[in-house]
Amino acid sequence: MDAAYVPTQPTKEKKRAKRWKLIREQKFLMIMALPFVVWIAIFSYIPIIGWVMAFQNYTIRPGLLGFLYNQEWAGLTHFRAMFNSPQFTNAFRNTLGMGFLGIIFGFLSTITFAVLINELRFTRFKKITQTISYLPHFVSWVIVANLVITMLAPGGAINDLLMFLGILSEPIHFMARADMFWWIVTFSDVWKSVGWGAIIYLAAMAGIDGGLYEAAEMDGANRWRRIWHITLPGIRPTIIVLIVMNIGHLVNIGFERQMLLGNNINISRAMVLDWYALEFGIGMFRLSYGTAVGIFRSVISITLLFIANGFARKFGEGRIM
């Protein structure tokens, strides 16, 4: 009887030859991707060297790498000051609050809008609606903030509408209500980004086999059943990936919206980590303190990313790592 065949493991030379063959086949793609790799390295990885300032009492020194020499080391002093600051605690709470509201209402509105657009049967109306929904994405937040402030003013369109419907007996100054600030920012962001965010989901829906809808319709499934059992499961991997990525950026919500819509009355609910680092770090020439806030924000982002990816891994699809 012949001996059982045992497949030989590929040698290092064969692996190296295969690798170089793959590189030669994809050399043009690699050349196209090279500028983006360099850009990421310059603006995302090389600046990490500056994190050393968080552990120093940094003072400006001449030279590009002045923070690497003749600096007084402070250890964890700036981190302790940060955690003992009531303003930092408030900014962290505001960041998490607006971040979670943005994820919840942003995803719900974007997915719902994409499903509704996908179900439209009038092609021309569908294209017009898509085009109109994209436009707010290209409008500057300066303009959007002025529109929101004008519409929410005591004599603005929102107050006039609510009084006309009998919901209010007198106008409300929404921008002077700190308890409403999170919701104002959230719904302003949803209005601005819902059309643009729906593009990804519409692209995912376009890849669903049309035969599934035909078979479901022949079996008697109505439109809502087809959406629930075909459309949403078909875009589930896309939803999971985007949720994981957005959770990773939960505390990186920026400060443009908050700064433009904020005022001295609602500042207690408007201050977020980015604004706090700018105001109490760079603005007060406490560069080491601002760096410590930035490191904390990055560590929280990475932690949330791994946690969200761990949950996504249980679904067996959609994870990004």
N, C-alpha and C positions, 0 to 999 in steps of 0.2 A: 504494500500500500504506500502511495506517495506521501511524503511528509506534508503536513499542513503548510499552506503558503503564509508566510509572515511578511507583511509589507515593510519595506525598508523605509527608514526615516530619511527625509530629504537632507542632504548634506548642507553645510554652511555655504559652500560655493553655489549650489543650486538656489538656495534662498537669496543670496546676494544677487545672482543673475536675474532672478525673478523680480526682485525689488528694483533693480536698475531698468529692467524692461518696462515695469509699470511707470517709473519716473519718465522714461523716454516717451511713452504713450500719452502721458498727461502733462508734458512739459509746458504746453501753452496755457493750460488751466492753472498750473502752478505759477507761471509768470504773471498771469492776470491777478492771482490772489496775493502775490508778493507785496504790492503797495499797501494792501489792507493789513497784512501781517506786520509790516514795518510801522504803519500808523498805530496799531494796537500796542506794539512794543514801546513806542516813543511816548504815547499819551496815557497808557494804562499800566505798564509794568515798570518802566524806568523810574517814574515818580515815586514808586514805593520806597525807594531809597530815602526819600524825605521823611518817612515815618520816624526816623531816628530823632527828629526834632521834638516829638512828643515826650521824649525821655530826657530832654535838656531844658535849661532856661535859655532858650535860643535868643541870640541877638544877631543882628545882621552883620555879616563879615564880608569883606571884599572877596571876589572870586566866585566862580560858579558853584563850587563845593565848599563854601564857607561854613556850612553847618556840620562838616565832618571834623573840624579842628578848632581848637581854642574856644570850646563851648563848655559851660558848666553843666554837669550832669545832675538831673533832678529826680531820677528814678520814676516812681509812680505818683509823684506829687500832683501832677496835673489831672491824672485820672481820679485821684481821691477828691480833689476840688470839684471835678465835674460831677461825680456821684453825690456830693454833698450840696449841690446847687439846686435850690427849688426851681429856678428858671429852667435848668436842664431837664428835670423830671417832668415839668409841664410841657416842654417842647417835645420830649419823647412820647408823652401821652398823646399829644396832638398829632404827631406823625403817625403813630399806630392807628389812631382813630380814623383819620382821613384816608390812610392807606387801606385799611380794611373796608371802609365804605366804598372807596373807589374800585376795589377788586370786586366786591359783591354786586354793586349796581352797574359797574362797567361791564362785567361779563354777562349779567342777566339781560341788560338792554342791548348789548351788541349781538348776542346769540339770537335774541327774539327778533331784532330788526333784520338780521341776515336770513332767518327762516321766513319771515314775512315777504322779504324781497324775492327769495327763491320760489315762493309759491305764486308769485304774480304770473299771470298768463299773457298779459298785454305787454309785448316786448318794448314798445316805444315808451310807454309809461314807466316800465321797469328801469330803462336806461336813464330817463329824466330824473326819476326818484333817486337813483344811485348817484348821479352827478351832483344833484342838489345836496345830498347828504354828505358828500365828500368836502364840500366847500368850506365849512367851518374849520376843518383841520388846518387849512392854509391861512387862516386869519390869525394875526398876532394876538397874544394874550393881553396886550395893552388895549387893543380895540375891544376884545371880548369883555375884559374887566369893566371898561367904561359902559358898554351896553348893559351889563348886568347891574351895575350901580344905578344907571339911569332908569332901568325897568323896575328895580326894587325900591326906588325912592318913594317918599310919601305921595308924590303926585305922578308916579310912574304908571306904566301900563298894568303891572300885576295888581297893584292896589286898586286901580280903577276897575279892573275886571272883577276882583273879589267883592268890592262894594256894589257893583252892578248886579252880581249874582246873589247879594244879600248875605254873603258869608261873613263880611266885616261891616261893622257900623262906622268905623273910623279908620283912616289909613295907619299902617304900621311902618315904622322905620326899620326895615329888615337889617340893614347894615349896622344898626346900633344894637342889635340883639346878638350878644356873643354866643348864646346857646344855639343859634341858627347857623353859625358860620360854617361848621363842617358840612351841613347839608347844602348850603349855597355853593361851596367849592365843589362838592361832589357832583351836583346836578349840572353845574356849569361845565365841568370837565366831561361829563357824559354827553351833553349836547354837542360839545366841540369834537369829540373823538368817536362817537358811535358809528358814523358812516364810514370813516376810515378803517376802524377796527373790524367792521363787517366784511372787508375785502377778503381776509384770510379764510373766514368761515364759508363765504360764497365759493371761493376756490376749492375748498375741501368738499363742499356739496356737489360741485360740478364733477368730481371724480367718483361719485356714487353711481353704481350700475343702474341705469334706467329700467332694466328688466325687473328689478326688485319692486319698483313702484307699480309696474304693470301687473305683476303676479299678485301683489297685495290688493290691487283694485279689483282684479278678477275674483279674489277670495272674499270680497265684500268689505274690505277695510275702507273707512272713510278718510278724509284728508287728515284729520287730527291723529288717527291711528297710524297713518303712513309717516307722519312727522315723528311721532313718539317711537315707533318701532324700526324705522329705516333711517330717517334723516339724522336724528340726534345720535343714535349708535354709530352712524357712519362718520360723524365728525368728532366722536369721543376722543380719539388720540390727539387730534389738534387741540381740543379744549384742555386736555390734561397738560400738554406741553406748555401752552400759553399760561395756564394757571400756575404751573411750577415756576416759569420765568418771571411772572408778575409778583409772586410771593417773594422771590429772591430780591426783587426791587421794591419791596414793601416800604422800607424806610428811606428809599432814594426817590422821594416824590417831588424833589425840587422845592423852590420857594417862590417862583414867579407868581403863581396864582395867589398864594397867601399874602405876599407883599403888596400886590396890586389891589386886592380886595380888602386887605386889612386896614384898620385905623386904630386910633388910640383907645377906642371903646372896646373893640373886639380883639385886641392884641393878645389877650390871655388865651384865646382859642385859635389864634392865627399863627403863633410862633411855632415853627417846626425846626428839626435838627439842622437842616442846611442854613436856614435863616439865623438860627442861634449861633452856629459856627462863624457865620459872617459877621454877626453883630457883636458877639462877645469874644470872638477870637481875632480875626483880621481887623475888624473895626476898632478894637481897643489895642491893637498891636501886640496881642497875646498870641503870637503865631504858634507857640508850642501847645497852648491850650486848644486852639482851633484844630491843630493836627490830631490831638487826642480825641476830640469829638469825631473827627473824620475816621479815625481807626475804629472807634466804637461802632460807628454806623456800618463800616465795612464788615466787621466781625459779625454783627447781627444779621446782615444781608446773607453772608455765607452760611451761617447757621440755619437761617430760615430756608435757604435754598436746598440744603442737604435734608432737612426735615421734610419739606414738600416733595423732594425727589424720592425719599424713602416711602412716603405714602403712595406716590405714583407707581413705584416699583411693584406694589402689591396688586395693582391692576394688571400687571403683565405687559403693559404697553404704555407709551406716552412718556416714559421717563427720559431725561436728557443727559443722564450720566450713568 
